Amino acid sequence: MKKQFLTFVLVAVATLFSSNISFAQSKEQKVTIIDLSQTTNEFNVKGLQLKPGKYQFKVTNLDVNKELGFVIQKASDKDKDVMKTAVENSFTTALIKKGDTQLTGVVELKEGEYFYSCPLNPTPHYTISVKK
């Protein structure tokens, strides 16, 4: 029993330590923040041209009287289920109430075409073109 408890404590400490290391490393990475705002059925920015890299999307609900979201998909996945094809970390961390702002996780975009949208508003699919 003591060995099991000691093993549990060691694993918990190792997990905590490794998560702190990755958090510190992520703070050192260059992350560009892209500001976007939503009104009824549209974003203020109708498309983006970006370089490959790491991004966070800061999304504000200006005046829509319901909770909104944000998601990025590869262009080839445009008509597929967004819950299954979303680019990793591209959802906002919480739903966005009127007047509030939320960030996505850190999204790594490689060369190619992507779409961003709000399935809850709903908005059109706006293009993100990523080129060197």
C-alpha positions as a LaTeX table, in Angstrom:
\begin{tabular}{lrrr}
\hline
Residue & $x$ (\AA) & $y$ (\AA) & $z$ (\AA) \\
\hline
Met1 & 0.00 & 0.00 & 0.00 \\
Lys2 & 2.84 & 2.41 & 0.87 \\
Lys3 & 4.56 & 1.60 & $-2.43$ \\
Gln4 & 1.36 & 2.32 & $-4.38$ \\
Phe5 & 0.90 & 5.64 & $-2.58$ \\
Leu6 & 4.54 & 6.60 & $-3.13$ \\
Thr7 & 4.25 & 5.68 & $-6.81$ \\
Phe8 & 1.11 & 7.79 & $-7.11$ \\
Val9 & 2.83 & 10.79 & $-5.47$ \\
Leu10 & 5.90 & 10.45 & $-7.71$ \\
Val11 & 3.76 & 10.26 & $-10.86$ \\
Ala12 & 1.71 & 13.28 & $-9.74$ \\
Val13 & 4.84 & 15.34 & $-9.04$ \\
Ala14 & 6.42 & 14.30 & $-12.36$ \\
Thr15 & 3.25 & 15.24 & $-14.22$ \\
Leu16 & 3.07 & 18.60 & $-12.49$ \\
Phe17 & 6.75 & 19.27 & $-13.19$ \\
Ser18 & 6.49 & 18.31 & $-16.87$ \\
Ser19 & 3.38 & 20.45 & $-17.37$ \\
Asn20 & 5.18 & 23.44 & $-15.82$ \\
Ile21 & 8.09 & 22.93 & $-18.20$ \\
Ser22 & 5.84 & 22.84 & $-21.28$ \\
Phe23 & 3.99 & 25.93 & $-20.02$ \\
Ala24 & 7.27 & 27.81 & $-19.65$ \\
Gln25 & 8.36 & 26.74 & $-23.12$ \\
Ser26 & 5.07 & 27.87 & $-24.65$ \\
Lys27 & 5.53 & 31.34 & $-23.13$ \\
Glu28 & 8.89 & 31.62 & $-24.88$ \\
Gln29 & 7.50 & 30.66 & $-28.30$ \\
Lys30 & 6.57 & 33.52 & $-30.59$ \\
Val31 & 2.79 & 33.59 & $-30.79$ \\
Thr32 & 0.96 & 36.21 & $-32.85$ \\
Ile33 & $-2.46$ & 37.30 & $-31.63$ \\
Ile34 & $-5.11$ & 38.03 & $-34.26$ \\
Asp35 & $-8.04$ & 40.23 & $-33.14$ \\
Leu36 & $-11.45$ & 39.44 & $-34.64$ \\
Ser37 & $-14.92$ & 40.75 & $-33.81$ \\
Gln38 & $-18.33$ & 39.28 & $-34.55$ \\
Thr39 & $-21.62$ & 41.00 & $-35.24$ \\
Thr40 & $-24.80$ & 39.27 & $-36.37$ \\
Asn41 & $-23.87$ & 36.63 & $-38.94$ \\
Glu42 & $-20.42$ & 38.02 & $-39.78$ \\
Phe43 & $-16.88$ & 38.75 & $-38.69$ \\
Asn44 & $-15.37$ & 42.22 & $-39.06$ \\
Val45 & $-12.37$ & 40.75 & $-40.92$ \\
Lys46 & $-13.44$ & 38.92 & $-44.07$ \\
Gly47 & $-10.24$ & 36.92 & $-44.64$ \\
Leu48 & $-6.62$ & 36.66 & $-43.54$ \\
Gln49 & $-3.26$ & 36.24 & $-45.24$ \\
Leu50 & $-0.71$ & 34.87 & $-42.78$ \\
Lys51 & 2.74 & 33.33 & $-42.74$ \\
Pro52 & 3.25 & 29.83 & $-41.30$ \\
Gly53 & 3.52 & 30.06 & $-37.53$ \\
Lys54 & 1.79 & 29.98 & $-34.17$ \\
Tyr55 & $-1.28$ & 32.09 & $-33.57$ \\
Gln56 & $-3.97$ & 32.77 & $-31.02$ \\
Phe57 & $-7.25$ & 34.25 & $-32.14$ \\
Lys58 & $-8.83$ & 36.84 & $-29.83$ \\
Val59 & $-12.53$ & 36.94 & $-30.66$ \\
Thr60 & $-14.98$ & 39.58 & $-29.40$ \\
Asn61 & $-18.78$ & 39.36 & $-29.52$ \\
Leu62 & $-19.65$ & 43.00 & $-30.26$ \\
Asp63 & $-23.44$ & 42.91 & $-30.25$ \\
Val64 & $-24.90$ & 39.44 & $-30.80$ \\
Asn65 & $-27.48$ & 38.55 & $-28.15$ \\
Lys66 & $-26.37$ & 34.92 & $-27.87$ \\
Glu67 & $-23.19$ & 33.05 & $-27.04$ \\
Leu68 & $-20.74$ & 32.66 & $-29.91$ \\
Gly69 & $-17.70$ & 30.60 & $-30.73$ \\
Phe70 & $-14.87$ & 30.37 & $-33.22$ \\
Val71 & $-13.22$ & 27.52 & $-35.09$ \\
Ile72 & $-10.70$ & 26.92 & $-37.87$ \\
Gln73 & $-10.84$ & 24.07 & $-40.38$ \\
Lys74 & $-8.60$ & 23.09 & $-43.27$ \\
Ala75 & $-10.20$ & 24.18 & $-46.55$ \\
Ser76 & $-10.52$ & 20.54 & $-47.60$ \\
Asp77 & $-12.71$ & 19.93 & $-44.51$ \\
Lys78 & $-15.09$ & 22.86 & $-45.07$ \\
Asp79 & $-18.23$ & 20.76 & $-45.51$ \\
Lys80 & $-17.33$ & 18.16 & $-42.88$ \\
Asp81 & $-18.36$ & 17.98 & $-39.22$ \\
Val82 & $-16.50$ & 20.82 & $-37.50$ \\
Met83 & $-16.35$ & 18.87 & $-34.24$ \\
Lys84 & $-14.31$ & 16.17 & $-35.99$ \\
Thr85 & $-12.21$ & 18.31 & $-38.34$ \\
Ala86 & $-11.33$ & 21.44 & $-36.37$ \\
Val87 & $-7.68$ & 22.43 & $-36.37$ \\
Glu88 & $-6.15$ & 21.53 & $-33.01$ \\
Asn89 & $-6.66$ & 24.25 & $-30.33$ \\
Ser90 & $-8.70$ & 26.45 & $-32.70$ \\
Phe91 & $-11.89$ & 26.61 & $-30.63$ \\
Thr92 & $-12.24$ & 29.50 & $-28.19$ \\
Thr93 & $-11.67$ & 28.41 & $-24.60$ \\
Ala94 & $-15.28$ & 29.29 & $-23.70$ \\
Leu95 & $-18.43$ & 30.54 & $-25.39$ \\
Ile96 & $-18.37$ & 34.30 & $-25.97$ \\
Lys97 & $-21.19$ & 36.34 & $-24.44$ \\
Lys98 & $-22.27$ & 39.72 & $-25.79$ \\
Gly99 & $-19.54$ & 42.26 & $-25.03$ \\
Asp100 & $-17.00$ & 39.58 & $-24.02$ \\
Thr101 & $-13.75$ & 38.39 & $-25.58$ \\
Gln102 & $-12.18$ & 34.93 & $-25.58$ \\
Leu103 & $-8.93$ & 33.47 & $-26.89$ \\
Thr104 & $-8.32$ & 30.24 & $-28.73$ \\
Gly105 & $-5.49$ & 27.97 & $-27.75$ \\
Val106 & $-2.22$ & 28.32 & $-29.62$ \\
Val107 & $-2.86$ & 27.21 & $-33.20$ \\
Glu108 & $-0.02$ & 26.18 & $-35.48$ \\
Leu109 & $-0.81$ & 27.03 & $-39.09$ \\
Lys110 & 1.28 & 25.51 & $-41.86$ \\
Glu111 & 1.24 & 26.52 & $-45.52$ \\
Gly112 & $-2.19$ & 25.96 & $-47.02$ \\
Glu113 & $-5.76$ & 27.17 & $-47.05$ \\
Tyr114 & $-8.02$ & 27.23 & $-44.00$ \\
Phe115 & $-11.45$ & 28.58 & $-43.12$ \\
Tyr116 & $-12.61$ & 30.28 & $-39.93$ \\
Ser117 & $-16.22$ & 30.63 & $-38.89$ \\
Cys118 & $-18.69$ & 30.65 & $-36.04$ \\
Pro119 & $-21.07$ & 27.71 & $-36.28$ \\
Leu120 & $-23.29$ & 29.25 & $-33.56$ \\
Asn121 & $-23.81$ & 32.71 & $-35.11$ \\
Pro122 & $-23.66$ & 31.35 & $-37.98$ \\
Thr123 & $-21.17$ & 33.16 & $-40.19$ \\
Pro124 & $-19.79$ & 32.46 & $-43.65$ \\
His125 & $-16.53$ & 30.52 & $-43.93$ \\
Tyr126 & $-13.77$ & 33.13 & $-44.25$ \\
Thr127 & $-10.44$ & 32.18 & $-45.83$ \\
Ile128 & $-7.08$ & 32.06 & $-44.09$ \\
Ser129 & $-4.35$ & 31.79 & $-46.73$ \\
Val130 & $-1.03$ & 30.71 & $-45.21$ \\
Lys131 & 2.05 & 31.24 & $-47.38$ \\
Lys132 & 5.77 & 31.80 & $-46.72$ \\
\hline
\end{tabular}
